[in-house]
Amino acid sequence: MSERTVNRTYYRDHWTEIEPERFERYKLMFEWSDASRRLLEPAGIQTGDVVVDLGCGPGFTALELATWVGPSGHVHGIEVNADFVEYGRSVAKDRRLEETVTFHHVTDGALPLSDDSIDCIVAKNVLVYVDDPLKTYQECHRVLRIGGRVHAIEGDWDFTLAEPVPEDDWKALIRAASVAFRSPSIGRQLHKVARTAGFADVTVSVDCRPDTTGRYLPMVRNLCTYARQGGALEEQKIDEVLKRCEDAVSSQELLILTPQFVVTATR
C-alpha cells in the first residue's frame, strides 16, 4: 500500500489545477444531454430569468441555459478553475452568446452578485466539493429574489454500485477516492442544509437511471485517478475494478447506478 501523504485540501485543489487528460475527460462528461435537460427542467427557468450556474465547469450547461432565458435574461457561470472559465468564454463567443452569458472566476466562495438579483441558481454535482455547504446555501439565499430557487442535483457515493464489480471492491474504491470529495454523502444532507439556511419550501426527489452501455466509464476512470492520488488502495485493486467495468461493456454485464438527489429550495 502506498505511503503517499494526501493534501487535505485535495478535494478543492484538484479542481483549481486540472491536468490536460482530465480536462478533456470533463469536457465529455459535462456535455449537454437529454439527462441534463431532464434534471434541470424542474428548476422552472423561464424566458427573461437571471440564472446562476454554480460550478459551471467548461460552461456547457450555462450556454444551454442562455437559450432558455433568451436575450432578455442572463446567465452567470461561476467556476473555480480559470481554464474552464476561459474555455466557456471562448465557446460563448463562438456561439454569439457572450452578451447573454458571463463567466466568473471565483475562488473564495462569495458570489459576485447583488442581493435579491437572481431568479434561479442551478448547482449540479458541485456541492460535494465546497468547504461548507451551509454557507454556500446562505450565500445563495442572499442573492436570490423572493420566490427565487436553488435547484441542486447531487449524488451520494454510499448509494452507488457497479456490476459485475464485487461489492467490497467497489466500496473500497469509493472509500479510497473520497479524498476528492469534501462531503461524499451530500445528497442525503441537502434537505436539512437548505432548511437550516432559511429556505422554508424544499422539495426532494431522487433520479436513478442505470448505465448499461458505459456512459459512466469516465466517472469510474476519475474515481480511479482519485484513489491513486489518495494512496489508500493498491494499484492492482484499482486497475482490477476499472478493467471489470470496461470488460463488462463488451460482455453486456455492466450496470452502474449513481442515484441523484434533486433538491429545489425556494426563498
Secondary structure as GFF3:
##gff-version 3
##sequence-region A 1 267
A	DSSP	alpha_helix	10	16	.	.	.	ID=ss1
A	DSSP	alpha_helix	20	29	.	.	.	ID=ss2
A	DSSP	alpha_helix	34	40	.	.	.	ID=ss3
A	DSSP	three_ten_helix	41	43	.	.	.	ID=ss4
A	DSSP	beta_strand	50	54	.	.	.	ID=ss5
A	DSSP	alpha_helix	60	69	.	.	.	ID=ss6
A	DSSP	beta_strand	74	79	.	.	.	ID=ss7
A	DSSP	alpha_helix	82	94	.	.	.	ID=ss8
A	DSSP	beta_strand	101	105	.	.	.	ID=ss9
A	DSSP	beta_strand	118	124	.	.	.	ID=ss10
A	DSSP	alpha_helix	133	143	.	.	.	ID=ss11
A	DSSP	beta_strand	144	155	.	.	.	ID=ss12
A	DSSP	three_ten_helix	157	159	.	.	.	ID=ss13
A	DSSP	beta_strand	161	163	.	.	.	ID=ss14
A	DSSP	alpha_helix	167	177	.	.	.	ID=ss15
A	DSSP	three_ten_helix	178	180	.	.	.	ID=ss16
A	DSSP	alpha_helix	186	196	.	.	.	ID=ss17
A	DSSP	beta_strand	201	207	.	.	.	ID=ss18
A	DSSP	alpha_helix	217	230	.	.	.	ID=ss19
A	DSSP	alpha_helix	235	251	.	.	.	ID=ss20
A	DSSP	beta_strand	255	257	.	.	.	ID=ss21
A	DSSP	beta_strand	260	266	.	.	.	ID=ss22
###
